[in-house]
Every structure is written in C-alpha cells, then in structure tokens.
Amino acid sequence: MRRVVPLLLSFIALLFGSAALAQVAPSARPHVIPPAVPITARNGMVVAQESRAARIGVGILERGGNAVDAAVAVGFALAVTYLRIVNQFAL
C-alpha cells in the first residue's frame, strides 16, 4: 500500500500537469494579409499563379499574339508547372 500511494500521486500530478500544459493558448499573432497594390499597364498584362507561366504569356504578347493566345499558352504552362490545377483542365 505504501508503494502504491506515491505512484498514484505521481501519476495524478503528471496527468494534471500535462493537461495544464496542453491548455496554453498559442501566441496571439494576427494573420495579416498585405493590401493589394493596383498595377497598370499600357500594352498588356499577364497574371498567373506561377511565375514561369506568366512569363510565357508575356512572351506570347511580345511576339504579337493577342490575349486569347496568351491565355491559352498560360493555361498549358500551368498544366505543366502548377500541378494542383491540372484536374480543372480535364473537366
């Protein structure tokens, strides 16, 4: 009986101690999204989620292509470089 009581008390202290540590609040650091910056262009603009795809679209515009040509080229480039959206093209 004398060995069980200290062991039981140690287990209860460990249990309550770990529960108290688990309830510590995470650091209150607000998630700040930077404001959008407007960008203007005189001749054309290409926007994509992957920089290489955007550069391909700019290259099409620089060679005399229109917006549809650039959009198609960016779509194919994204299918290769940004694999998360490949399934959207398959639909």
N, C-alpha and C positions, 0 to 999 in steps of 0.2 A: 504494500500500500504506500509506503514511503517513497518508493521509486516512481510510482505511477503519478502521484500528485505533481511533483516538479515537471515531469514530462508533459502532463496535461496542461499545466500552466504555461509552459514554454510554447506548446502548440497553439494555445489560445492567443498568446501575445504575438506570435508570428502571424496568425490569421488576421487579427485586428490591425497589426502594423502594415501588412501588405494591402489590406483593404483601404487604409488611410492613405497610403502612397498612391493607390490607383485612382483616388478621387481628386488628385491635384489638377487644378484647371490648367489647360495649355496656355502658353503665353498669348496674351491678347494683342496680336499684331494684325491690324486690319488689312484686308486684301485690297490693295489699291490698283485700280486699272487706270493707266495713263490716258489722258484725254486724246481723242482723235485729232490729228493735225490735217487740216484740209490741204490738198495738193492740187495745183492746177497745171495744165499742160496746153501748149499751143497746137501741137500736131497730133498727138495721140497718147494713150496711156494703156498700160497692161498691168493687171493686178492678178496675182495668183498666190496660192498658199505655199508655194515652193519657189525659191528664187531662180533656179535654173529654168523652170517652165516659163517664168515671167521674162527672162532674158531671151528665150526662144521666140516668144510672142513679139518682143521689141525688135528682134532681128527680122521677123516677117514684115513688120511695119516699115522698117528702114529700107527693105528691098522693094518697097512699092506695093505690098499687099494691103488688103483692106481689113476692117475689124473682124469680119467673119473668118478670113484666112488666119488671122492671129488667134482668134478664139479656138478654132479647130486645132491649130498647132499646140496651143497651151493645153487643151484637153488631152491630146495624145501624149504630150510630155508629162502631164500629171499622172496619166495612166502608168507611166514607167517609173517616175521618180517619187510619187506620193501614193504609195500602195494602199493606203486606207480608203481611198475613194474609187478604187478600180471596180468594185461591185456596183457603183452607181452608174457606170457606163454600160454595164451588162444588162441593166434593166431596160 
